[in-house]
Amino acid sequence: MEYRRLGKSGLQVSELSYGSWVTFGNQIDEDLSEKCMHTAYEAGVNFFDNAEAYANGRSEEVMGRILARSGWSRDSFIVSSKVFFGTGGEWPTQRGLSRKHVVEACDAALRRLQVDYLDLYFCHRPDSETPIEETVHAMSHLIDQGKVLYWGTSEWSAEEIQEAMRIADERHLIPPTMEQPQYNLLHRKRVEEEYAPLYDSRTGLGTTIWSPLASGLLTGKYVDGIPEGSRLSHASNEWLKDLMMKDREAWERNQQRIRKLAGLSEELGLPMAHVALAWCLKNPRVSTVIMGASKVSQLESNLKALEAVDRLDDGLMQRIESIFS
């Protein structure tokens, strides 16, 4: 396992990390969740990603119990939470990025994860109802209290991130360190174009990538339909299937591209998932790529994608580009 700096911070994150979205507290049981976490940790993964909204808080509870049992030294791993969506409450104070919810959600995440501090704390989405200034103050306050070490954003626009950085600079507060965007061969523009000005030496934005396999599309498993036991086959993920398949034209176009990538992967003698993960890691702006495996065998396989990074030379990268351009 290799490690990269999280943006311009001094924090070293493993190139591949492990997240619990739609799996912990939902798709897989706690025993399997524990086996997956230990498999990742033993392979050198040091970042475990979570959020208040994942399974309405149950994901953090599962991860917290696993961390409590693991016996791992607290200085050997990084754990995150995210704030915005809440855990299913109906009151307006139970979601969003107000100072009240940001602070209370942080305390709740600490209890569920059974840790004294969060290494990374993300604003899970922008909040049009709350001034960015209020959120920046709240996040900076949590860092001053020692409850959070680094704060960041997820799926914010470049303009919103720049505004947060400007406010922090003017008011001598702590700016966001990282963004968690979706990034894969089918979803590229924001990371490669919109955020381009944010990677300079002064701003130094870090990125913790989610959905590098496009929710499994880039494994090729959905080319001939939705197989039993896959993520999209679960009733609890019906919303995700509807989201991915609502534009049938785009769905079919992406399947054609994926078939071509399958041919290239077969030529290389590599699983398509390895090629897709390695492609993400070829981008020097990527700090870490979050895996979301629901099986130990799947996780063990995807960890081997690190071996494919050097194989993707300029010629192969251009061939991949020609498929997805």
Residue frames as qw, qx, qy, qz and C-alpha x, y, z in Angstrom:
[[0.000, 0.887, 0.463, 0.000, 0.00, 0.00, 0.00],
 [0.376, 0.235, -0.015, 0.896, 1.20, 3.49, -0.87],
 [0.168, -0.741, -0.504, 0.410, 0.09, 6.66, 0.94],
 [0.280, 0.531, 0.256, 0.758, -0.63, 10.15, -0.35],
 [0.078, -0.157, -0.369, 0.913, -0.92, 13.51, 1.36],
 [0.107, 0.719, 0.685, -0.053, -4.48, 14.73, 1.80],
 [0.197, 0.950, 0.147, 0.193, -4.18, 17.88, -0.27],
 [0.329, 0.684, -0.375, 0.532, -1.62, 20.22, 1.19],
 [0.685, -0.638, 0.202, -0.289, -2.11, 18.85, 4.72],
 [0.027, 0.561, -0.822, 0.094, 0.45, 16.59, 6.34],
 [0.755, -0.058, 0.534, -0.377, -2.05, 13.76, 6.76],
 [0.135, 0.326, -0.857, -0.376, -1.07, 10.58, 4.89],
 [0.780, 0.137, 0.323, -0.519, -4.02, 8.55, 3.58],
 [0.535, -0.057, 0.806, 0.248, -3.83, 5.13, 1.95],
 [0.132, 0.165, -0.561, -0.800, -4.32, 5.21, -1.82],
 [0.480, -0.311, -0.701, -0.426, -7.25, 2.85, -1.41],
 [0.230, -0.152, 0.583, -0.764, -9.66, 3.30, 1.48],
 [0.176, -0.293, -0.933, -0.112, -12.82, 1.53, 2.62],
 [0.310, -0.119, 0.106, -0.937, -16.31, 3.01, 2.97],
 [0.160, 0.190, 0.916, -0.314, -19.59, 1.77, 4.40],
 [0.428, 0.245, -0.062, -0.868, -22.16, 3.46, 2.13],
 [0.782, 0.101, -0.229, -0.570, -25.21, 1.20, 1.46],
 [0.645, 0.154, -0.745, 0.070, -23.44, -1.80, 3.02],
 [0.211, 0.009, -0.755, 0.621, -22.93, -1.50, 6.80],
 [0.251, 0.253, 0.558, -0.750, -26.19, -1.70, 8.72],
 [0.610, 0.435, -0.025, -0.661, -28.02, -2.48, 5.49],
 [0.750, 0.419, -0.424, -0.287, -26.68, -4.83, 2.81],
 [0.655, 0.202, -0.690, 0.233, -24.23, -6.89, 4.91],
 [0.710, -0.650, -0.267, -0.047, -24.29, -8.06, 8.52],
 [0.286, -0.905, 0.305, -0.074, -21.89, -7.00, 11.26],
 [0.817, -0.292, 0.441, 0.230, -19.75, -10.13, 11.12],
 [0.703, 0.461, 0.320, 0.437, -19.06, -9.64, 7.42],
 [0.082, 0.968, -0.019, 0.238, -18.53, -5.91, 7.96],
 [0.554, -0.742, 0.369, 0.083, -15.87, -6.73, 10.54],
 [0.822, 0.001, 0.441, 0.361, -14.12, -9.21, 8.25],
 [0.509, 0.737, 0.212, 0.391, -14.04, -6.61, 5.47],
 [0.150, -0.964, 0.162, -0.147, -12.63, -3.90, 7.74],
 [0.684, -0.549, 0.447, 0.179, -9.93, -6.21, 9.05],
 [0.786, 0.303, 0.381, 0.380, -9.05, -7.37, 5.54],
 [0.306, 0.887, 0.067, 0.340, -8.64, -3.75, 4.48],
 [0.373, -0.886, 0.266, -0.072, -6.65, -2.74, 7.56],
 [0.801, -0.315, 0.445, 0.249, -4.30, -5.71, 7.28],
 [0.691, 0.474, 0.322, 0.442, -3.64, -4.71, 3.65],
 [0.418, -0.059, -0.021, 0.906, -2.56, -1.22, 4.75],
 [0.114, -0.683, -0.422, -0.585, -5.83, 0.69, 4.41],
 [0.300, -0.164, -0.540, 0.769, -5.85, 3.39, 7.07],
 [0.260, 0.052, 0.046, -0.963, -8.99, 5.40, 6.15],
 [0.011, 0.394, 0.919, 0.006, -12.53, 4.23, 6.89],
 [0.140, -0.124, -0.178, -0.966, -15.32, 6.43, 5.55],
 [0.079, -0.491, -0.851, 0.168, -18.77, 6.86, 7.06],
 [0.125, -0.294, -0.151, -0.935, -21.64, 9.35, 7.43],
 [0.327, 0.068, 0.595, -0.731, -24.56, 10.11, 9.73],
 [0.665, 0.266, -0.079, -0.693, -27.00, 9.35, 6.91],
 [0.417, 0.252, -0.850, -0.200, -25.69, 5.87, 6.08],
 [0.483, -0.309, -0.819, -0.025, -28.45, 3.49, 7.23],
 [0.385, -0.780, -0.164, -0.466, -29.73, 6.37, 9.40],
 [0.297, -0.749, 0.480, -0.347, -26.77, 6.13, 11.76],
 [0.957, -0.191, 0.202, -0.087, -26.65, 2.32, 11.97],
 [0.786, 0.495, -0.204, 0.309, -23.59, 2.22, 9.71],
 [0.087, 0.699, -0.462, 0.539, -21.62, 4.30, 12.23],
 [0.729, -0.460, 0.340, -0.377, -22.87, 2.16, 15.10],
 [0.990, 0.118, 0.022, 0.074, -21.65, -1.01, 13.35],
 [0.588, 0.588, -0.299, 0.468, -18.28, 0.55, 12.53],
 [0.253, -0.718, 0.385, -0.521, -17.97, 1.89, 16.07],
 [0.885, -0.333, 0.263, -0.190, -18.46, -1.55, 17.62],
 [0.912, 0.307, -0.068, 0.263, -15.92, -3.03, 15.21],
 [0.299, 0.712, -0.341, 0.536, -13.38, -0.33, 16.02],
 [0.531, -0.637, 0.354, -0.432, -13.95, -0.85, 19.75],
 [0.962, -0.154, 0.221, -0.048, -13.28, -4.59, 19.39],
 [0.763, 0.594, -0.194, 0.166, -10.37, -4.30, 16.99],
 [0.746, -0.536, 0.059, 0.390, -7.69, -3.24, 19.42],
 [0.594, 0.518, 0.115, 0.604, -6.11, -1.05, 16.75],
 [0.368, -0.363, -0.193, 0.834, -4.04, 1.85, 17.99],
 [0.230, 0.849, 0.392, -0.270, -6.05, 5.05, 17.46],
 [0.013, -0.784, 0.320, 0.532, -3.09, 6.71, 15.76],
 [0.343, -0.144, 0.825, 0.425, -3.01, 3.98, 13.08],
 [0.203, 0.484, 0.785, 0.331, -6.35, 4.69, 11.40],
 [0.117, 0.065, -0.057, -0.989, -8.46, 7.56, 10.08],
 [0.084, 0.504, 0.859, -0.025, -12.23, 7.63, 10.45],
 [0.058, -0.089, -0.181, -0.978, -14.72, 10.09, 9.00],
 [0.199, 0.582, 0.745, -0.260, -18.30, 11.18, 9.30],
 [0.075, 0.258, 0.393, 0.879, -20.45, 13.54, 7.23],
 [0.085, 0.483, 0.589, -0.642, -23.18, 15.97, 8.21],
 [0.222, 0.066, -0.316, -0.920, -26.21, 17.23, 6.30],
 [0.497, -0.178, -0.669, -0.524, -28.90, 14.59, 5.72],
 [0.555, -0.379, 0.407, -0.619, -29.40, 13.64, 9.37],
 [0.040, -0.133, 0.988, -0.070, -30.45, 10.19, 10.57],
 [0.163, -0.378, -0.860, -0.301, -34.10, 10.20, 9.55],
 [0.057, -0.497, -0.555, 0.665, -35.54, 12.82, 11.89],
 [0.222, 0.691, 0.596, 0.343, -38.35, 15.01, 10.59],
 [0.195, -0.900, -0.187, 0.343, -37.59, 18.28, 12.42],
 [0.498, 0.837, -0.065, 0.219, -35.78, 21.01, 10.43],
 [0.240, -0.840, 0.470, -0.127, -33.09, 21.19, 13.12],
 [0.826, -0.237, 0.510, 0.030, -32.19, 17.54, 12.50],
 [0.755, 0.343, 0.362, 0.425, -30.56, 18.11, 9.12],
 [0.276, 0.933, 0.045, 0.228, -28.60, 20.72, 7.19],
 [0.665, 0.204, -0.260, 0.670, -25.46, 22.69, 8.01],
 [0.298, -0.864, -0.014, -0.406, -26.66, 25.07, 10.72],
 [0.066, 0.555, -0.679, 0.476, -24.30, 25.47, 13.66],
 [0.695, -0.256, 0.428, -0.518, -26.80, 23.55, 15.78],
 [0.973, 0.160, 0.033, -0.165, -26.98, 20.49, 13.55],
 [0.587, 0.596, -0.492, 0.241, -23.27, 20.48, 12.70],
 [0.106, -0.523, 0.674, -0.512, -22.29, 20.46, 16.38],
 [0.751, -0.151, 0.438, -0.471, -24.97, 18.02, 17.55],
 [0.919, 0.342, -0.141, -0.135, -24.35, 15.67, 14.62],
 [0.395, 0.593, -0.634, 0.299, -20.64, 15.62, 15.41],
 [0.368, -0.387, 0.670, -0.516, -21.31, 14.65, 19.03],
 [0.886, 0.084, 0.240, -0.389, -23.72, 11.93, 17.88],
 [0.786, 0.497, -0.368, 0.011, -21.19, 10.55, 15.38],
 [0.092, 0.566, -0.718, 0.394, -18.53, 10.41, 18.09],
 [0.632, -0.203, 0.571, -0.484, -20.89, 8.36, 20.26],
 [0.921, 0.279, 0.062, -0.264, -21.85, 5.99, 17.46],
 [0.696, 0.558, -0.421, 0.162, -18.27, 5.50, 16.25],
 [0.821, -0.547, -0.068, 0.146, -16.99, 5.23, 19.84],
 [0.647, 0.239, -0.079, 0.719, -14.05, 7.57, 19.24],
 [0.315, -0.638, -0.284, 0.642, -12.89, 10.76, 20.96],
 [0.117, 0.655, -0.182, -0.724, -12.44, 12.69, 17.72],
 [0.777, 0.548, 0.309, 0.005, -13.18, 12.49, 14.01],
 [0.542, -0.220, 0.378, 0.717, -10.14, 12.64, 11.76],
 [0.017, 0.094, 0.489, 0.867, -12.23, 13.93, 8.84],
 [0.220, 0.556, 0.654, -0.464, -15.64, 15.63, 8.98],
 [0.152, 0.156, 0.588, 0.779, -17.42, 16.44, 5.72],
 [0.427, 0.379, 0.231, -0.788, -20.32, 18.74, 4.88],
 [0.531, 0.148, 0.824, 0.126, -22.17, 16.07, 2.92],
 [0.321, 0.624, 0.534, 0.471, -23.91, 18.53, 0.59],
 [0.090, 0.175, -0.075, 0.978, -24.14, 22.33, 0.34],
 [0.073, -0.596, -0.741, 0.302, -27.00, 23.89, 2.32],
 [0.118, 0.500, 0.329, 0.792, -28.84, 26.70, 0.59],
 [0.438, -0.781, -0.374, -0.241, -30.69, 27.49, 3.86],
 [0.655, -0.667, -0.037, 0.352, -27.54, 28.18, 5.88],
 [0.222, 0.933, -0.282, -0.023, -24.93, 30.89, 5.20],
 [0.836, 0.278, -0.360, 0.308, -21.57, 29.34, 4.36],
 [0.065, 0.625, -0.446, 0.638, -20.05, 31.67, 6.96],
 [0.709, -0.440, 0.266, -0.483, -22.06, 29.97, 9.73],
 [0.997, 0.040, -0.067, 0.004, -20.91, 26.51, 8.64],
 [0.586, 0.518, -0.389, 0.487, -17.26, 27.55, 8.39],
 [0.245, -0.606, 0.429, -0.624, -17.44, 28.98, 11.93],
 [0.882, -0.281, 0.164, -0.341, -19.04, 25.78, 13.24],
 [0.940, 0.220, -0.187, 0.185, -16.46, 23.51, 11.62],
 [0.357, 0.593, -0.424, 0.584, -13.55, 25.66, 12.76],
 [0.504, -0.560, 0.335, -0.566, -15.00, 25.66, 16.30],
 [0.982, -0.132, 0.024, -0.130, -15.15, 21.84, 16.33],
 [0.761, 0.384, -0.312, 0.420, -11.49, 21.69, 15.31],
 [0.005, -0.638, 0.402, -0.657, -10.58, 24.17, 18.06],
 [0.743, -0.421, 0.249, -0.456, -12.39, 21.89, 20.54],
 [0.123, -0.421, 0.898, 0.027, -10.40, 18.86, 19.38],
 [0.722, 0.212, 0.552, -0.358, -13.50, 16.99, 18.21],
 [0.779, 0.600, 0.173, 0.056, -12.43, 17.16, 14.54],
 [0.595, -0.393, 0.319, 0.625, -8.97, 17.26, 12.97],
 [0.080, -0.124, 0.510, 0.848, -9.78, 18.22, 9.36],
 [0.480, 0.532, 0.539, -0.443, -13.02, 19.36, 7.78],
 [0.112, -0.119, 0.663, 0.730, -14.12, 19.25, 4.19],
 [0.569, 0.323, 0.055, -0.755, -17.00, 19.16, 1.76],
 [0.384, 0.084, 0.895, 0.212, -18.76, 16.62, -0.44],
 [0.271, 0.550, 0.686, 0.392, -20.32, 17.46, -3.79],
 [0.039, -0.823, -0.166, 0.542, -19.92, 21.20, -3.30],
 [0.587, 0.771, 0.109, 0.222, -19.35, 23.39, -6.33],
 [0.634, 0.146, -0.128, 0.749, -15.93, 24.95, -6.84],
 [0.054, -0.630, -0.057, -0.772, -17.53, 28.35, -6.22],
 [0.692, -0.652, -0.137, -0.276, -18.91, 27.22, -2.84],
 [0.861, -0.224, -0.144, 0.434, -15.58, 25.74, -1.77],
 [0.427, 0.366, -0.037, 0.826, -13.76, 28.93, -2.78],
 [0.320, -0.711, -0.100, -0.618, -16.27, 30.98, -0.79],
 [0.831, -0.536, -0.148, 0.032, -15.65, 28.82, 2.30],
 [0.758, 0.000, -0.083, 0.647, -11.90, 29.27, 1.85],
 [0.158, 0.575, 0.042, 0.802, -12.26, 33.04, 1.41],
 [0.547, -0.725, -0.118, -0.402, -14.34, 33.36, 4.59],
 [0.878, -0.370, -0.122, 0.277, -11.87, 31.25, 6.56],
 [0.607, 0.235, -0.038, 0.758, -8.97, 33.37, 5.30],
 [0.047, -0.652, -0.068, -0.754, -10.63, 36.69, 6.10],
 [0.624, -0.648, 0.002, -0.437, -11.81, 35.65, 9.57],
 [0.050, 0.553, -0.784, 0.277, -8.71, 33.64, 10.56],
 [0.847, -0.104, 0.349, -0.388, -10.69, 30.40, 10.69],
 [0.419, -0.262, 0.834, 0.245, -9.72, 26.93, 9.50],
 [0.536, 0.384, -0.340, -0.671, -10.54, 26.32, 5.81],
 [0.956, 0.096, 0.187, -0.206, -11.75, 23.04, 4.29],
 [0.341, -0.541, 0.714, 0.284, -8.92, 20.60, 3.55],
 [0.155, -0.038, 0.926, 0.343, -10.66, 18.12, 1.26],
 [0.631, 0.200, -0.074, -0.746, -13.64, 17.44, -0.97],
 [0.428, 0.000, 0.904, 0.002, -15.35, 14.06, -1.47],
 [0.529, 0.425, -0.195, -0.708, -16.61, 14.01, -5.06],
 [0.882, 0.221, 0.416, -0.039, -17.85, 11.21, -7.26],
 [0.185, 0.735, -0.532, -0.379, -15.16, 10.39, -9.79],
 [0.707, 0.001, 0.697, 0.121, -14.98, 7.56, -12.29],
 [0.278, -0.027, 0.663, 0.694, -14.71, 6.95, -16.03],
 [0.030, 0.610, 0.709, 0.352, -18.39, 7.87, -16.43],
 [0.255, -0.927, -0.273, -0.038, -18.35, 10.94, -14.16],
 [0.730, 0.005, -0.028, 0.682, -15.32, 13.17, -14.63],
 [0.237, 0.739, 0.173, 0.606, -16.01, 16.83, -15.37],
 [0.425, -0.888, -0.041, -0.171, -16.20, 18.21, -11.84],
 [0.776, -0.497, 0.188, 0.340, -12.91, 16.69, -10.63],
 [0.687, 0.113, 0.335, 0.635, -10.96, 17.27, -13.83],
 [0.238, 0.551, 0.295, 0.744, -12.31, 20.67, -14.89],
 [0.318, -0.840, -0.246, -0.363, -14.42, 22.49, -12.30],
 [0.698, -0.696, 0.001, 0.166, -12.02, 21.88, -9.41],
 [0.764, 0.371, -0.052, 0.526, -8.86, 22.52, -11.45],
 [0.105, 0.757, -0.192, 0.616, -8.18, 25.96, -9.86],
 [0.664, -0.664, 0.128, -0.319, -8.43, 24.44, -6.37],
 [0.967, -0.083, -0.061, 0.234, -5.43, 22.14, -6.66],
 [0.401, 0.739, -0.279, 0.464, -2.76, 24.87, -6.71],
 [0.546, 0.091, -0.607, 0.571, -0.12, 25.09, -4.01],
 [0.149, -0.252, 0.322, -0.900, -1.99, 27.76, -2.04],
 [0.737, -0.167, -0.034, -0.654, -5.40, 26.07, -1.98],
 [0.104, 0.339, -0.929, 0.102, -4.16, 22.48, -2.12],
 [0.773, -0.089, 0.120, -0.616, -7.53, 20.75, -2.13],
 [0.164, -0.201, 0.966, -0.004, -7.43, 17.03, -1.28],
 [0.686, 0.057, -0.295, -0.662, -9.93, 14.57, -2.75],
 [0.349, -0.097, 0.904, -0.226, -11.41, 11.41, -1.24],
 [0.382, 0.127, -0.581, -0.707, -13.11, 9.77, -4.22],
 [0.564, 0.103, 0.701, -0.424, -16.44, 7.98, -3.92],
 [0.785, 0.453, 0.345, -0.242, -18.04, 5.58, -6.41],
 [0.073, -0.598, 0.634, 0.486, -14.88, 4.87, -8.44],
 [0.178, 0.052, 0.940, 0.285, -16.69, 1.88, -9.99],
 [0.382, -0.069, -0.283, -0.877, -19.90, 3.86, -10.68],
 [0.687, -0.128, 0.415, -0.583, -21.87, 1.75, -8.19],
 [0.684, -0.060, 0.727, 0.024, -20.65, -1.43, -9.89],
 [0.681, 0.691, 0.068, -0.232, -21.24, -0.45, -13.51],
 [0.318, 0.784, -0.530, -0.050, -17.49, -0.42, -14.17],
 [0.476, -0.318, 0.818, -0.054, -17.14, -4.02, -13.04],
 [0.317, 0.161, -0.741, -0.570, -19.25, -5.13, -16.01],
 [0.128, 0.144, 0.937, -0.292, -21.72, -7.00, -13.78],
 [0.394, 0.532, 0.468, -0.586, -24.73, -5.10, -15.14],
 [0.111, 0.326, -0.601, -0.722, -24.03, -5.44, -18.87],
 [0.306, -0.132, -0.858, -0.392, -26.53, -8.32, -19.20],
 [0.553, -0.599, -0.439, -0.379, -29.01, -7.18, -16.56],
 [0.301, -0.651, 0.431, -0.547, -29.09, -6.98, -12.77],
 [0.580, 0.079, -0.807, 0.081, -27.72, -10.17, -11.16],
 [0.712, -0.613, -0.294, -0.174, -29.17, -11.55, -7.94],
 [0.759, -0.453, -0.161, 0.440, -27.22, -10.44, -4.87],
 [0.441, 0.316, 0.056, 0.838, -25.76, -7.34, -6.53],
 [0.088, -0.217, -0.342, 0.910, -26.14, -3.87, -5.03],
 [0.340, 0.045, -0.240, -0.908, -28.91, -2.87, -7.42],
 [0.480, -0.210, -0.802, -0.286, -30.89, -6.04, -6.73],
 [0.227, -0.269, -0.730, 0.586, -31.52, -5.13, -3.08],
 [0.082, -0.776, -0.590, -0.207, -34.92, -3.63, -2.33],
 [0.371, -0.779, -0.184, 0.471, -33.31, -1.04, -0.05],
 [0.296, -0.386, 0.370, 0.791, -31.34, 0.27, -3.03],
 [0.410, 0.620, 0.648, 0.165, -34.30, 0.64, -5.37],
 [0.050, 0.953, 0.079, -0.289, -33.76, 4.42, -5.28],
 [0.298, -0.598, 0.552, 0.500, -30.21, 3.93, -6.55],
 [0.442, 0.196, 0.795, 0.366, -31.33, 1.68, -9.39],
 [0.270, 0.835, 0.478, -0.027, -34.00, 4.21, -10.40],
 [0.103, -0.891, 0.166, 0.409, -31.43, 7.01, -10.33],
 [0.353, -0.406, 0.687, 0.488, -28.93, 5.12, -12.47],
 [0.306, 0.225, 0.848, 0.371, -31.45, 3.84, -15.01],
 [0.253, 0.709, 0.426, -0.502, -33.79, 6.84, -15.35],
 [0.338, 0.728, -0.321, -0.503, -32.03, 7.98, -18.53],
 [0.909, 0.108, 0.402, 0.016, -32.24, 4.86, -20.67],
 [0.637, 0.749, -0.107, 0.151, -30.27, 6.44, -23.52],
 [0.039, -0.800, 0.549, -0.241, -27.35, 7.28, -21.23],
 [0.762, -0.309, 0.545, -0.162, -27.58, 3.83, -19.64],
 [0.901, 0.353, 0.238, 0.079, -27.28, 2.08, -23.02],
 [0.424, 0.835, -0.274, 0.218, -24.49, 4.39, -24.16],
 [0.312, -0.702, 0.598, -0.230, -22.52, 3.64, -20.99],
 [0.878, -0.086, 0.465, -0.075, -23.05, -0.11, -21.42],
 [0.781, 0.607, -0.016, 0.146, -21.55, 0.12, -24.92],
 [0.128, 0.827, -0.466, 0.286, -18.50, 1.87, -23.48],
 [0.619, -0.488, 0.568, -0.237, -18.22, -0.69, -20.71],
 [0.950, 0.212, 0.231, 0.008, -18.25, -3.54, -23.24],
 [0.580, 0.726, -0.247, 0.276, -15.30, -1.91, -25.00],
 [0.209, -0.729, 0.553, -0.344, -13.48, -1.49, -21.68],
 [0.882, -0.198, 0.396, -0.164, -14.16, -5.17, -20.98],
 [0.871, 0.464, -0.025, 0.158, -12.36, -6.05, -24.21],
 [0.260, 0.772, -0.427, 0.392, -9.35, -3.95, -23.22],
 [0.550, -0.568, 0.503, -0.349, -9.33, -5.44, -19.72],
 [0.970, 0.045, 0.235, -0.044, -9.42, -8.95, -21.15],
 [0.676, 0.650, -0.218, 0.272, -6.51, -8.06, -23.42],
 [0.002, -0.724, 0.515, -0.459, -4.55, -6.93, -20.37],
 [0.619, -0.094, -0.764, 0.157, -5.55, -9.99, -18.36],
 [0.049, 0.024, -0.531, 0.845, -7.03, -7.78, -15.64],
 [0.010, 0.636, 0.755, -0.161, -10.49, -7.55, -14.06],
 [0.138, 0.707, 0.314, 0.619, -12.31, -4.47, -15.30],
 [0.473, -0.860, -0.191, -0.008, -12.61, -3.21, -11.72],
 [0.691, -0.382, 0.108, 0.603, -8.80, -3.15, -11.43],
 [0.400, 0.350, 0.337, 0.777, -8.52, -1.05, -14.58],
 [0.153, -0.818, -0.340, -0.438, -11.18, 1.39, -13.37],
 [0.606, -0.766, -0.094, 0.193, -9.64, 1.77, -9.90],
 [0.668, -0.175, 0.207, 0.693, -6.12, 2.10, -11.31],
 [0.260, 0.599, 0.358, 0.667, -7.38, 4.74, -13.76],
 [0.338, -0.902, -0.206, -0.171, -8.62, 6.83, -10.82],
 [0.695, -0.608, 0.083, 0.374, -5.30, 6.48, -9.03],
 [0.628, 0.261, 0.248, 0.690, -3.40, 7.68, -12.10],
 [0.012, 0.860, 0.183, 0.477, -4.83, 11.15, -11.43],
 [0.469, 0.115, -0.482, 0.731, -2.33, 12.97, -9.17],
 [0.281, -0.387, 0.096, -0.873, -5.17, 15.13, -7.80],
 [0.811, -0.344, -0.371, -0.293, -6.72, 12.06, -6.18],
 [0.218, -0.612, 0.627, -0.429, -5.71, 11.61, -2.54],
 [0.275, -0.079, 0.939, -0.191, -7.55, 8.34, -1.93],
 [0.509, -0.032, -0.581, -0.635, -10.10, 6.14, -3.68],
 [0.511, -0.159, 0.608, -0.586, -12.87, 4.73, -1.49],
 [0.312, 0.002, -0.905, -0.289, -13.84, 1.11, -2.11],
 [0.589, -0.163, 0.259, -0.748, -17.27, -0.17, -1.09],
 [0.419, 0.123, -0.881, -0.183, -16.95, -3.95, -1.31],
 [0.726, -0.300, 0.147, -0.601, -19.67, -6.11, 0.22],
 [0.995, -0.045, -0.082, 0.017, -17.69, -9.36, 0.11],
 [0.559, -0.661, 0.401, 0.299, -14.24, -10.21, 1.46],
 [0.704, 0.132, 0.535, 0.449, -13.28, -11.83, -1.84],
 [0.337, 0.848, 0.287, 0.292, -14.39, -8.71, -3.71],
 [0.252, -0.953, 0.161, 0.044, -12.35, -6.50, -1.40],
 [0.687, -0.398, 0.485, 0.366, -9.26, -8.72, -1.66],
 [0.629, 0.439, 0.470, 0.437, -9.53, -8.57, -5.44],
 [0.172, 0.942, 0.169, 0.231, -9.98, -4.80, -5.59],
 [0.480, -0.808, 0.244, 0.237, -6.97, -4.25, -3.34],
 [0.715, -0.065, 0.491, 0.493, -4.89, -5.84, -6.07],
 [0.417, 0.857, 0.257, 0.157, -5.80, -2.94, -8.36],
 [0.280, -0.883, 0.270, 0.262, -2.72, -1.21, -6.94],
 [0.625, -0.217, 0.616, 0.427, -0.63, -3.61, -9.02],
 [0.524, 0.586, 0.541, 0.298, -2.32, -2.35, -12.19],
 [0.008, -0.941, -0.072, 0.331, -1.45, 1.33, -11.77],
 [0.257, -0.609, 0.534, 0.526, 2.01, 1.09, -13.31],
 [0.468, 0.185, 0.792, 0.346, 0.67, -1.03, -16.16],
 [0.305, 0.845, 0.438, -0.022, -1.55, 1.82, -17.35],
 [0.452, -0.214, 0.231, 0.834, 1.11, 3.62, -19.38],
 [0.175, 0.441, -0.064, -0.878, 0.44, 6.63, -21.60],
 [0.242, 0.071, -0.759, -0.600, -0.62, 4.44, -24.51],
 [0.205, -0.373, -0.904, 0.038, -3.17, 2.51, -22.49],
 [0.004, 0.523, 0.440, -0.730, -4.48, 5.66, -20.84],
 [0.223, 0.315, -0.332, -0.861, -5.06, 7.10, -24.29],
 [0.266, -0.130, -0.881, -0.370, -6.92, 3.97, -25.39],
 [0.131, -0.496, -0.771, 0.378, -9.16, 4.24, -22.33],
 [0.068, 0.467, 0.096, -0.877, -9.70, 7.93, -23.08],
 [0.222, 0.117, -0.616, -0.747, -10.79, 7.10, -26.61],
 [0.213, -0.345, -0.911, -0.075, -13.47, 4.76, -25.25],
 [0.198, -0.660, -0.622, 0.372, -14.95, 7.29, -22.85],
 [0.129, -0.215, 0.098, 0.963, -14.42, 10.55, -24.70]]
